[in-house]
Amino acid sequence: MTTQTLIYLFVGLSFALYIGIAIASRAGSTKEFYVAGGGVNPVVNGMATAADWMSAASFISMAGIIAFSGYDGSVYLMGWTGGYVMLALLLAPYLKKFGQYTVPDFIGTRYYSKAARVVAVICLIFISFTYIAGQMRGVGIVFSRFLDVPINLGVIIGMAIVFVYAVLGGMKGVTYTQVAQYCVLIFAYMVPAFFISFLVTGNPVPQLGLGSTVNDGSGLYVLQKLDLVLQDMGFGAYTDGSKSMIDVFCITAALMVGTAGLPHVIVRFFTVPKASDARKSAGWALVFIALLYTTAPAVGAFARLNFIDSVNNVEYAQAPEWFKNWESNDLIAWRDKNGDGRMQLGKGDPFEGAPEFAGDIGANGERIVANAAADDNINEVYVDRDIMVLANPEIANLPGWVIALVAAGGLAAALSTAAGLLLVISSSISHDLLKQTFRPDITEKGELLAARLAATAAIFVAGYLGIYPPGWVAQVVAFAFGLAAASLFPAIFMGIFSKRMNREGAIAGMLTGLSFTFLYIGWFKLWSPESNVEANWLFGISPEGIGLIGMVLNFSVAIAVARFTKAPPKEIGWLVDKIRVPRT
């Protein structure tokens, strides 16, 4: 059986499984659509949360960024895992004790204000659509390579799949679908990692293989060899960081706090029976997440070594098959700067940004790129960071069934998170805007229909953002975390731990944090990307880390406004006391 046939088989079976689960557990009420009926076991919920959390950024992009940035990539590991500790301790049990469906539900009730609820919905929509852009981009990349379709068509196929099991199944269907998706994605991530770790070091456990010697007789450890190879090529050492300490701190903190403020993660803790179960769910989720996150550094290091060995100084005519496969999908490109017909890796960029193929064929058979520039460096190869995990089994010449498994795993990771985000968006529109704000007399049947219509509309917006994303998958997702840290987290945190925080302070803080962070990210990533250099950053903080400053502004403005405005009603103080004793 050919590799392509195996890919079709694995992906087709996994899709059939997801859709079958969604149909079998179709939501029949708003409570089932929003919070899966509220009776999910903590272990099951922890696994579903892990799948919801481990998106395309974790599965596809994170190891790719670590592979090319080395030590600097550790910010994603520290931030995205540390946030779950904060979530388990500070938010999850208290929000479950509150006993509602959505994050805007909590903010609207705690701050006794429809305006606060609407602002929370606006924040949620900004966060969720930014996040989902990365997921749909990941879906497009997987489809483009493994199903041999253009990236844009891959995004559209992904939209159709998510539509079936998210819109029909609701949170109930998505929860059990995500359990299956977690099993698929973690198996798909770990199996090739075991293979490659054994091939590179002789140790099949990747976490231990990263600290082992390389199987080439040199006696060098993996990281030692990477340092030497990269330095010989003109790069900095793999184990050295190029980011400033303040930027590392801000990115890590923004990702950590953003994790605790992500609405599609928080809502998962509304699906368990008791407040104590919410904390248990967070603990189990962290265990399931750690399996992948402790493996990612090894996967990134092995991928970089194998990539260099397979490509550097190799004649283009003799390029391995995997290189040509990804080149045909516009995700790898070569420019022969010195005319020797060989592919040279080095510091710098071979093109101005991502390659724009002109449609012509060069003297060596390569595809001509229209935006060929950056002649001041020796690097001749462009590689999209998002392909490294997906290409890793092909680079290492692993069996076809492993390549097929990785394809199914990548799609499971992206689709699981996309479904969770779509449900958060749809429930905020149908429940918080319609039922709780503008149409309080709407029937449960009408509310459920509105939720499904909102999810359908959100899918189309998500697809557009997946086709035109503002960066690599992990970068785009990092921006969503910054927006969450700057907008929702302070309002939720102060709503639980501060009786004095009132509606005026919360609204002013959310608007300030969201506006500042969105404009900062938008300026450097959308409107003026050429100015996105450290010299132009505020205090030397990159767009990925600016969410921390937005959070500080949110807290500062909220506290200042609350101090000079009327205190909340007494019943709000009683509500705070009630939710801060999460014993049920």
N, C-alpha and C positions, 0 to 999 in steps of 0.2 A: 504494500500500500504506500503510495507516494506521500511526501510530507504535506502537500497541498490538500490531498484527500483527507488526511488525518486532521488538518486544521478545520476543514469544513465539518468533519464529524464531531470533533470536540466542541467547537463553537455552537453547532446546531443542537447537540444534546444539552449543552448548558442553557441555551436559550429556551429550549422546550421545558426544561426543569423549572426555570424561573417563571415562565408564563403559566405552567401547570399549577405551581404553588399559588400564584396570584389569583387564578380562577377559583381554585379550591377554597381559598380563604378570603373571598371577596367581601369587602366591607358592606354591611347592610344598614348601618346607622352612623350618625355623625361621630359618636364616641369611638366606634371601631375605625372609622376613617381617620380621625385625628390622633387617637392614642391607643389603637389596637385593643380597645375594650378595657385597658388599665389592669390587665391580669397576667402580664408576661413574666415568666420566671426570670430571676436576676442573671443566671448563667446564660440563658438564651438571649436575654436582652444585652448582656455584655458582649456576646458574639455578634449580634446584630449591630450594636454600637461600633464595634471594631470595624465591621465591613462598611458601615456608614462613614466612619472616620477615615479609613485607609483608602483614600480616593486614588484617582489617577496620579495625583501628586506624589503619594507615598509609593505606589507600586511602580509607576512608569518613570517618573521624573526625578525623584529624590536621589536615587543612587546615581543617576546620570549627572546631576549637579555635583554630587560628592566626587564622582570620577574626575571631573574637570576642574573643580575648585579645591579639592583636598580638604585641608583642615577647616577652611572657611565654611564648608558644607555642614559642619557639626552644629551650626546654629539651628538647622531644621530638626535635627535629632533631639537636641536639648529642649527647644521650645515646644515642639509638638507632643512630646511625651510628658514634660513637666506640667503642661497645662491640665492634664487629667488629674494630677494630684490636687491642684488648686480647685478644679471642678468638684472633685469628690468631697473635699473638706469644706469649701465655702459656699457652694451653690446647690448642688444636686439634691440633697435631702430636704433643704428648706423649700425649694421650688416644688418638690413633690408634695410636701406637707401643705402647701398652698392649695393644690388640688384643682388646677385648671388645665386647659388644653395647650396654650401657646405662650410664648414669651411676651408678646404684646398684651395678652390677657393679664399676666402678672403686673406689668407696668401700668396698664390702664386702671386696674383695681387698686393697686398699692398707692398710686398717685392720684386716685379719685378724679380722673380726668379723661374725657374722650380725646382731647387734644394730645395728651401724652401717649395714648394708645395709637393714634394716627402717626405721630412722630416715630414711635417704635416700629410700626409697620414700614414706614419709609426707610428707616435704618436697616431693617431686616431685608427689604427688597434690594437695597444697594449691596449688602453683604452677600446675599444668596446668588444674585445674578453674576457678581464678580467671581464667586466661587465656582458656579456652574459652568462658566466659560472655560475654565481649565479642564473640567470633566469631559465636556463635549469635544474639546480639542484632543484629549487623550483617546476618546472613542474613535475619532476620525483617523488618528495616526495608526491605531491598531488595525482598523478596517482597511486602510489604504495599503498597508503592506501585506497583511495576511489573507485578505479576501480580494486583493488585487483590484481595488477601486480607488478613484480619486479621494483625497481627504474630505472634500466637501460632501461627496456622496456618502462617505462613511459616517459623517456627522448626522446626515439625514436618516440613515438606517438606524443609528443609535437612538434618534428621536422617536422613531416608530416603536422600537422595542420598549423604551421607557414608558411611552404612552400606554401600552397595553397593561403592564403590570403595576404602574404607579397610579394611573387614573382609575382603573377598575378596582384594584386591591386596596388602595388607601394604605394607611399605616399598618393595618392588620396584615394585608398581603405583603407589603414591603418588609415588615419585620421578619417574617419567615423566609421570604425570598433572600433577605440579606444574610441569614444564617447559612443558607446554601452557598451564597456568593462568597462568604468568608472562607468556607471550606475549600472552594475552588481556588480563590486567589492565594491563600496561604500555601496550599499544596503546590500551586504553580510557581510561587516565588522560591520556596525552599528546595524543591527537587533540583532545578538547575544550579542553585547555589551549592548544594552538596556535590554535584558532579564537578563543577568548575573548581571548587576548593580542593577536591581530591586531585584533579588534573594539574593544578598549579603548585600545590604544596604537599600532596600525599596525605593530607588530613581532611577527612570528609566533612568535618564540622566547620562551617564558614567562620563562626565567631572565633574559633581557635586557629583556623587556617590563616586569618589575617595576621596573627602573631607568629606564624611559622616561617621556616626557610623555604625558598623557591626550589622547585624540582629541576634545576638546571646545572647543578654541580658547583655553583658559585659560593654556596654557603651563606648567601645574603638572605636576610629576612625580607618579606614582601614589601614592607614600607621602606626599607633601606634601598632595595632595588628600584622602587618607584622614584625615590628621591634622586638617585644617581642618574637614572635614565632621563628624567625630566630636566635635570640641571645640565646634562650633556646637550640637550636639545634647545637650551636657552630659556627654559622655564624656571620658576622658583621651585624650591623643594616642595614635594607633596605635603609634607608634614608642617610646613610653615604657612602662616596665614598672611594674606595681603590686606584684609580689612582692619580698620582701626578698632581699638578696644571699645570705644563708645558705640560704634556701629554694631559690633558683635553683641554687646550688651543689649542695645535697643531692639535689634532684630529678635534675639532670643526672648526678651521680655514681652515684645509685642505678640509673638507667636504663642507664648505661654498664656498670656492674658486673653488673647483672641480666642484660643481654644475654649476657655471658660465662658466666653461670651457668644459662641456660635449657636444660633437658634436651632439648626437642624440636629446638633448634638444634644443640646439641653432638652429638647422635646422628647428625646428617647427616654429620659428619666421620669416622664409623666406616664409611661406605659406599664410600670411595675405596680404591684399592689400597695406597698407601704414605703414610707420615707426611708426606713432602714434598708430596704431593698434597692433604693436608688444609689446609696453608697456602695452596697455590694456590687451593683451593676458596674459602677465606675471602676472598682477594683478588678473585676473580671475583664472588663474592656482593656485595662492597662496590661494585663497578662497576655491577652490575645494580640494586642498591638505590639508588645515587646518582641514577640517571635519574629516579626518582620523588621522592626526598627533596629534590633541588635544585629541583624543579618545585612542590612543595607550598606554599612561601611565596607564590609568585605566584598560585597557584590560590586560596589563602585571601584574599589582598588583593583580587583581581578579584571573588570571590564576595561579599565584604562591600560593595564599591562597587555592584555590580549589584543586590544585595538592597535596599540603601537607596534606590537610584533607582527600583526597581520597587514599593516598598511605602510608603515614608514619605510621609505626608500625602495618600495616595490614598484616594478614597471606597471603602468596603468593597464597595459595589454594583458598582464598576468594577475590583475586584481581579483581577489576572491569573489565567489558568486554572491555572497551576502552584500558586498559593497555595491555591486551592480543592481541588486534587488532594491536596496534602499535609495540608490541614486535615481532609479526609475520613478520613485515616489517623491522626488524633489527634497529629500531630507539629508542627502549627502551630495557634495559636489567637489570637483577637482579643477584646479586651474594651473596649467603648466607654465609657471613663471619663468623658469630658466631654460625651457625647451629641451630638457633631457628625457622626457617621456616617463619620468619616475615621480611618484607621489612623495613629497617631503612634508613632514610635520614640523612645526616650529611655533614660536611665539608670534602672536598677531592674528589678524583676520585676512583671509584671502579675498574677500568681497566686502562691499559696503552693505553690511547687514546680511539678511538671509539672501541666498542666491535667487536671481530672477532669470529663469531660463529663456533664452532667445529662440529656441527651436532649431538651431543649427548644430551641426556636428563638426568637431575640431579635427585636426590632423591625426590625433591619436585615437579617435573614436569617442572622445568625451563630449558631453553636452555643453554647448557654449552658454556661458552666463553673461547676461547683458550688463549687470552692474559690477563688472570686474574692476576693482580698485585696490587701494591699500598696498601699493607696491613697495612700501618701506619695510617689509618683513619677508621672511622666507617661507612662512606657512602657505601651503598650497591646497589644503583639504578643509572643507567646511563640513561639520557634522552637527546635526540637531541634537541637543542634549537629551531630548525626550525619547530618543530611540535606543539608548544604551542598554537598558534592561531587556527590551524586546529583542535587540540584535545579539545580545550576549550569548545565547545558546548557539546561534548560527556561527558567530565568530569562533566559538570553542569547538565547532563541529560535533555538537551533541546530536543524539538520535532525533528523527523527525517527530516522534510522539512528544518529546520534551518541548520542541518548538511549538507544537500545536497546543500543548498545555499552557505555555506562557501566553499565547494569544487569548485563550479562554480566560486566564487569570487577569490579564490586563483589562479585558472588557468587563469582567465581574467587578473589578475595583472601581472603574469609572462609572458604570451604570448604577452600582449600589448607592454611591454618594449622590449622583444626579437625581435618583428617585427620592432620596431623603430631602434634598433641597427643594425639589418641585412640590413636595407635600407641605413643606414649611411655607412656601410662597402661597400655595392655594388655600391653606387653612387660615393664613393671616388675612387674605382678601375676603374669603367667604365668612369666616367666623368673626374676625376682629373688625373689619370694615363694614360688612353687611349686617350680620346678626347683632353685634354689640354696639354699632355706631349709627349706621344709616337706615337699616331695615330691621329693627328689633322684632317686628311682627312676622318675619319670614318663617315658614314652616320648616321642620327638620328635613323633609323631602326636598324643599326648595334650596335649603342650605347645602345639602349634599350635592345637588345638581350644580350649584354655584361653585362649589369646591372643585368639582371635576372640570367644569368649564375654565376655571382659573388655571388649573394645572395644564390644561390643553394649550391655553394662550402662553403660559410660561414656557412650555416646551419649544414653541416657535421662537421666542426671544432667546432662549438658551442655545438653540441651534445657530442662530445668527451670530451670537457671541463666540460660539465654538469655531465658526468659520473665520471670524475676524478677531482673534484673541490679541490682547496687548502684551504678550510675552510667552515664555515657556510655561508649561503647566504649573510647576512648583512656584514660579514667580507670581503668576496670576493668583494662585491660591494664597500665597503670602500676603498679597494686597487685601484679600477678603478678611484675613485674620487681623490686619491692621485696622480695617474699618470696624470690625467687631470689638476690638480692644478700645477703640476711641469713642464708640457710640453706646452699645448696649451694656457692656460689662459694668461701667461705673453706675449706671442707673439700677441695674439688678443688685449689685453689691450694696449700694447705699440704701436700696429699698429693703434689704434684709437687716442690715446692721445699724441703720441710723433712723431713729424715730423723728428727728428734726427735719430730714430731707422732705421737701414739699414738691408740689407739681411744677411750680414756676422754676425751681432750681433744676429739677430733672429734665424738663423740656429744654431749658437754656443750655444745659450741659450736653445733652445729646446732639442738639443742632450744632453747637460749637465744635465738638469733637468730630462729628461726621463731616461737616463742611471743610474744616481745616485739613483733615486727612485725605479726603477725596480730592480736593483741589491740589494738594501737594503731589499726590500720586499721579493725578491726571496731567499736571504740568510736565513732570519728568518722563512719564511713560506714554502719554497720548499726544499732547499738544506741542511739546518741545523736547523730544527724545535726544536731540543732539546736545542738549545742555545737561544731560544726566551723567555728570562727573562729580567726583568728591568735592572739588573746589567750589561747586555751586550749591552743595547741600547745606541745609540749615544745621549748624553745629557739627557738620560732617556725618549726618545721619541719612542713610539711603532711604528711598521710598519704601523698601521692605521693612524698615524699622521705625518709620515715622509714626506708626500707630501708637507707640508709647508716649510720644509728645502729645498726640491728640487725646490720649487718655488723661494725661496730667491736666491739659486744658479743660477737659470735661469735668473732672473732679473740682478744679479750682473755680470755674465759672458756676457750677452747681452749688457749691458750698457758699460762695459769695452772694449769689442771688437768694438762696434760701435764708441766709442770715438777715436780709433786709426786707423779706416778705413774710406774709402771714404763715404761722405754723400749721401743720396738718391738723385735721380734726382728731378728737380723742379716740374715735373708733379705729383710726389708722394706727395709732399707738398700740391698741389692743391687738390688731391684726399682726403687727410686727412681733409682739410678744408671743403670739400663738405660733407663728411659723418658725420662730427661732427655737422651739422645743420639738425637734423632729423625732418623736418617740413612737410614732404610729406608722 
